[in-house]
Amino acid sequence: MYNKVEYHPSLMANEDDILIAKSWINKYEWYKDIFEKQKEYLTKFIKKKPIFVSPVKQTYQYKMYNCPKHDVELLYEEDYPFEHHCPIDKNEVFTGYKYDSAWSGWYNRKLATNLVWLGLLYNIYGNEEFAEAGKEIILQFANLYLQYPVENTILGPAHVFFGTLSESFWGVDMAYGYDLLYNYKGFTNEERDLIKNKLFYPLAEITQQFPESASNRQLWYNNVSAAVGFIYKDEKLIDFALNGKYGFKWQLGSALPESGF
């Protein structure tokens, strides 16, 4: 049996870790600089109201974000989801689903990273603007998640991305970010239910559907179930991650040869 008491944050950091981080900010300039740079970037980012979440699913295509003329990767620019520029000839604009899809994968993944930092900054500085922006990202994904199609994937099912691994990278950060913001009083009960039932539980379910046995990829799939399980104190999800057929304990016994991981 797992401890049923809800305690947040508890995934990436807990209250003690937050206190240590605050003390380090006051003690070490290099550490303070990391947080201040993120604070500066995200303060500018959240002023672009409303925060954009791409509704386009990322699908894989060969050279999916390359300039067809110069064969170089196009510029990933936050403010241009449907206009894509070549670094060599910036006057040329490329449009269409192929480019929008590649851009959305990069951008929606970046949003999850931003969400983690918004949660950290909220806990460090107490600025509710960071929490409100994080809430906006989570709720938009909760409303969109099941609307992304599951077809056009490779290497396992996914909604937002072209495969289960990318979905798992993103999903773990989404869970970390929500856990860091869980205590924010700006969430209504209805919003919390939406996030649970339309985002995190479907996310855990879909990332369990492509087992890869002795693989670091499988560890990421397990990680999603663990993160969601510990947010909601769900024994079934935690057991899948730790004790399942290819769970963490199995990985330690079967995926750890004498040569190492």
N, C-alpha and C positions, 0 to 999 in steps of 0.2 A: 504494500500500500504506500502511496506517495502522500506527502503532506498536502492536505487539501486547502490549507490556508493560502489565500491569494496574497502574494507579496510582489509589488512592482516598485521600481524596476528590478529584474532579477536575471535577465538573459545576458546581455553584454556587460552590464554593470549593475551593482546594487547601491544602496545608500552609502555604505562605507567607501565604495570605490569613488562615488561622486565627491565625498568629503576629501578623499586623497587627491583627486583631480583639482579641486579648488585650492588645496594647500600647495600643490605643485605649480599652479598658475602664479601664485604669489611668490614662489621660491625660485623657479627656473624660467629664465627669459625664453629659452628655446621652446619650452613647453607652452608658455603663454602665447608665443608667436603663432603656434599651430592653431590654437583656438581663436585668436584674434583674426587670423586670415580667413578662417571659415566663417566667423561672425561677420566680417566685412563682405565676403562674397554672398552669403545667404541673406543679409540685410538688403542688398541690392536685388537679389533674386526674388524675394517675396514682395517687393514693391511692384512687380509686374503682374498686378492683379487683373483678372483671376489667374491663378497658376494653371498653366496648360498641361494636360495629360493627353498624350497621343492615343486616339481611339483605334489606330492602325496596328494590326498584328504584324510582328516581325516575321518574315518568311525568308528562307535561304535561297539565294540565287548566286550563281558564279559571278565573281567580281561585282557584287550587288551594290557597292557604293563607289564605283570607279568612274572617272570621266571617260566617256567613250572615245574622245579625241586624243587625250594625252596619257591615258592609262595610268592615272594617279588617283589616289583616294580623294574624294571630294571633301570639302570642309564641313565638319560637324559644328553647326552654329545653333545655339539654343533658340534663337528667335526666328528661325526659318524652317518650320516643319514641312513646308510644301514647296520650298524653293532651295535649290542645292547648287552651290557654287564650286567651281574648280579653282584650286590654289594658283594655277598658272594663268588662267584667263578668267578673272572674277566677273567679267561682264557677261559671260555666258551663264544662263540659268537652265538647269535641268529639272524637269518635273515628271511626275508619274508615280504609280504605285511602287515600282521597284525601288526608287530612291526614298519615297516616303516611308516605306517599310523598313529599310535599313536604318534610316534616321531614327525611327520610332524605337527600335531595339536599343540603340545607343542612349537615346534620351530617357526612355522609361526606366532603363537600368540606372541612369544617373539620378533620376528622381528618388529611387530607393536609397541611394547613398546620401542624397540631400536629406532625406527623412531621418536617417540615423543621426546625422549631424544636427538637425533641428531639435531632435530629442535630447542630444547631449547638451546643446547650448541652452535649451530650456531648463534643464536640471542644474547647469552651472550658473547661469545668469538670472534665471527666474523671469525672463522676458516672455510674456504670454503671446507676443507676436510670433515667436518661433513655434510655440505649441499650436496656435491657430493655423499657421501655414502647414504644419505637419498634419493636422486634422484634415485640412482641405485636400492634401495629396491622398491620404488614406481613403477618405470618403469618395473621391472621384474614382479611384481604383475599385472600391467596393461596388460602386454603381456600374462600372464598366466590365468588371472581370469576367462574368459569365456571358457577356455579349461578344467577347473576342472568340472567334471560331477556334475549334481544335484541329481542323484539317490543315494541310500544308505544313506539316512538321516533319523533322527528321530526328532520329534517335529519341523517340518517346513523345508522348502527348504533352501539350502545353496550350495555354490560352494566349498569353501575352507575347511569348517568344517562339522560336522555331524548334525548340527541343526542351526536354525535361531538365537538362542540366542548367541552361540559362534561366529557366523558370525558378529553379531552386536557388541559384545565386541571388536572384532578385527577391524571392520569397523570404529567404532568411533575413535579408536586410529589412524588408517590410515588417517582419515580426519584431526584429530588434528595435526598429523605430517606434512601432506602436507600444511596445513594452516600456520604452523610455517616456512615452507620453501618456501612459495608461492612467495616471493619477490626475491628469488635467481635467478640471471640472467643466470644461467647455463641451465635453461629449454628453449628448443626451442618451438615455437608455435605448431609444429607438436606433440611434446611430451606432451604438455599441452592438446591438443585435444585428444590424446590417453588416457591419465589419466582420463579425463572427461568422454569420451564416452565408454571406454572399462573397466573402473574400477568403478568409483564412481556412475555414473548413473545406471548401472546394479546392483550395490550393494544396492542402495536405493530402486530400484524396487523389488529385491528379498526379502528384509527384510520387505516389506509391505504386503507380500502374506500369512502371517500366523498370523492373528489377534487373540489376547488372552484376549481381553476386560480388565476387572479390574485386572491388573497384573503388577508386576514390570518388567516382561519380555516385556510386551507391551511398557513400557516406554523406554526400550533399543531399540526396533524397531523404535519407534518414534524418538529416539535420532539420529539414523543414518540419517533419512530423514532431520532432523533439521540441522545436521552438514554439510551434502552435500548441503542442501538448502542455508545455510548461506555462504558457500564457494562461490557458484555461484550466489547468490542473486536470487534464484529461488522461486518465490512466491508459486507455486504449492506444492513444497516439504515442505516449511515452513508451509503452511496451513495444510497439512496432519499431520504434527507433533503437531501443536498447536490446530487446530480447527477440525481435522478429527473426524470420528465416535468414535474412541477410543483415540483421541488426548489428549494432556496434560491438556487442559481445562476440557474435559470430565472426565479424571482421577481425577482431583481435586474435581469434583462434585460427582462422582459415586464410586470412589475407596478410599474415605477418610471417613470411618465411625467414630463414636464418639470415638472409642478406639484408633484411629490413623491409620497410613498407614498400 
